């Protein structure tokens, strides 16, 4: 039986990353990584991301900056895609990456900017020019 923190975490995880992403992650879960998946659902999503002190937009921007500073490229791309759900704008992402350049180094920001640009271009292409992309 799932804990209430797990249930809250799963709800937040789906709201931020999208149902399709979470469904793929859950479908790929094995006995080996199930404890890890449970941990991040409860701790990251059920505890930290679900706290009311910051908005989802604020958490999104901070998360992108931290991931960029640490060089976690796949996670940067995933959280840039999540901005479609968090309310963080492309301007927010740009500002966060400027901070990364100053406080974590230009190479880290340069790499993250490249990833963000590629991710936003992919999001725009998936939009098929419908005009629903953020800050086009």
C-alpha positions as CSV (number, residue, x, y, z in Angstrom):
1,X,0.0,0.0,0.0
2,X,1.4,3.4,-1.0
3,X,2.0,6.0,1.6
4,X,0.2,9.4,1.4
5,X,3.5,11.0,0.6
6,X,3.9,8.6,-2.3
7,X,0.4,9.4,-3.5
8,X,1.1,13.2,-3.2
9,X,4.4,12.7,-4.9
10,X,2.9,10.8,-7.8
11,X,0.2,13.5,-8.3
12,X,2.9,16.3,-8.3
13,X,5.2,14.2,-10.5
14,X,2.5,13.8,-13.1
15,X,1.5,17.5,-12.9
16,X,5.1,18.6,-13.5
17,X,6.5,16.0,-15.9
18,X,3.2,15.0,-17.6
19,X,1.3,11.7,-17.6
20,X,3.0,10.3,-20.6
21,X,6.5,10.7,-19.1
22,X,5.5,9.2,-15.8
23,X,3.7,6.4,-17.5
24,X,6.8,5.5,-19.5
25,X,8.9,5.6,-16.4
26,X,6.5,3.4,-14.5
27,X,6.2,1.0,-17.4
28,X,10.0,0.7,-17.5
29,X,10.3,0.1,-13.7
30,X,11.9,-3.1,-12.6
31,X,12.5,-4.9,-9.3
32,X,16.0,-3.4,-9.4
33,X,15.0,0.3,-9.7
34,X,11.6,0.2,-8.0
35,X,13.1,1.2,-4.6
36,X,14.8,4.2,-6.3
37,X,11.6,5.2,-8.1
38,X,9.7,5.0,-4.8
39,X,12.3,7.1,-3.1
40,X,12.2,9.9,-5.7
41,X,8.4,9.8,-5.8
42,X,8.2,10.2,-2.0
43,X,11.2,12.4,-1.3
44,X,11.6,14.7,-4.4
45,X,8.0,14.9,-5.6
46,X,6.0,14.1,-2.4
47,X,8.1,16.1,0.0
48,X,10.1,18.8,-1.7
49,X,8.1,19.6,-4.9
50,X,4.8,19.4,-3.0
51,X,5.7,22.0,-0.4
52,X,3.6,25.1,-0.6
53,X,6.3,27.7,0.2
54,X,7.4,28.0,-3.5
55,X,5.3,27.8,-6.6
56,X,5.9,25.0,-9.2
57,X,7.3,27.7,-11.5
58,X,9.9,28.7,-8.8
59,X,10.9,25.1,-8.2
60,X,11.2,24.5,-11.9
61,X,13.6,27.4,-12.4
62,X,15.7,26.5,-9.4
63,X,15.8,22.8,-10.5
64,X,17.0,23.7,-14.0
65,X,19.7,26.0,-12.6
66,X,21.0,23.3,-10.2
67,X,20.9,20.5,-12.8
68,X,22.7,22.7,-15.3
69,X,25.4,23.7,-12.7
70,X,25.9,20.0,-11.9
71,X,26.1,19.0,-15.6
72,X,23.1,16.6,-15.5
73,X,22.2,17.1,-19.2
74,X,19.3,14.6,-19.5
75,X,17.7,16.0,-16.4
76,X,18.1,19.5,-17.7
77,X,16.3,18.5,-20.9
78,X,13.5,16.8,-19.0
79,X,13.0,19.8,-16.7
80,X,13.1,22.2,-19.7
81,X,10.3,20.1,-21.3
82,X,8.4,20.3,-17.9
83,X,8.3,24.1,-18.2
84,X,5.2,23.5,-20.4
85,X,3.5,22.3,-17.2
86,X,5.1,24.5,-14.5
87,X,4.5,28.0,-15.8
88,X,8.2,28.7,-16.1
89,X,8.8,30.8,-19.3
90,X,11.7,30.7,-21.6
91,X,12.8,34.0,-20.2
92,X,12.9,32.3,-16.7
93,X,15.1,29.6,-18.1
94,X,17.4,32.1,-19.7
95,X,17.7,34.1,-16.5
96,X,18.4,30.9,-14.5
97,X,21.2,29.9,-16.9
98,X,22.7,33.4,-16.7
99,X,23.0,32.8,-13.0
100,X,24.6,29.4,-13.7
101,X,27.2,31.1,-15.9
102,X,28.2,33.5,-13.1
103,X,28.0,31.2,-10.1
104,X,28.8,27.8,-11.6
105,X,30.8,28.6,-14.7
106,X,30.4,29.6,-18.3
107,X,31.0,26.0,-19.6
108,X,28.1,24.6,-17.5
109,X,25.8,27.4,-18.7
110,X,26.9,27.1,-22.3
111,X,26.1,23.4,-22.3
112,X,22.8,23.9,-20.6
113,X,21.8,26.7,-23.0
114,X,22.6,24.4,-26.0
115,X,20.4,21.7,-24.4
116,X,17.6,24.2,-23.6
117,X,17.6,25.5,-27.2
118,X,17.4,22.0,-28.6
119,X,14.7,21.0,-26.2
120,X,12.6,24.2,-27.0
121,X,13.1,23.6,-30.7
122,X,11.8,20.0,-30.3
123,X,8.8,21.3,-28.3
124,X,8.1,23.8,-31.0
125,X,8.3,21.2,-33.7
126,X,6.0,18.9,-31.8
127,X,3.6,21.8,-31.6
128,X,3.4,21.7,-35.5
129,X,3.3,25.5,-35.5
130,X,0.0,25.6,-33.7
131,X,1.2,28.7,-31.8
132,X,0.7,27.1,-28.4
133,X,4.5,27.0,-27.6
134,X,5.6,29.4,-24.8
135,X,7.3,32.6,-25.7
136,X,7.7,31.9,-29.4
